[in-house]
Amino acid sequence: QVRLVESGGGSVQAGGSLRLSCAASGIAFVGANEAWFRQAPGKQRELVAAISSRGSANYADSVKDRFTISRDNIKNTVYLQMHSLKPEDTAMYYCNAAGSVVGSRDSYWGQGTQVTVSS
């Protein structure tokens, strides 16, 4: 059974930093593509950052130069380091793992961790 467990969310003031973690089990982590999505109230879920099984990363324009996604294939964990947080970053953040396309029907989701940024 695949499990993705997020942690590290919380409340911070604008300009602050947080690091999210997502621990994976029950999946061939080394070969999986990983991603972070977020969903704010009343908005669609959006891709924040993704990292391929080979370590290639890409980011939403809104978070480039502020967020960094990384993975530790020994610990089966993917991270999202967030700096210079803005109120518009407030959302529930979800970890996603996929053998192919992140966010696809065949992919796996964590339960989410809340990030709240106050101005």
Secondary structure by P-SEA (a helix, b strand, c coil): cbbbbbcbbbbbcccbbbbbbbbbcccccccbbbbbbbbcccccccccccccccbbbbbcccccccbbbbbcccccbbbbbbcccccccccbbbbbbccccccccccccccbbbbbbcc
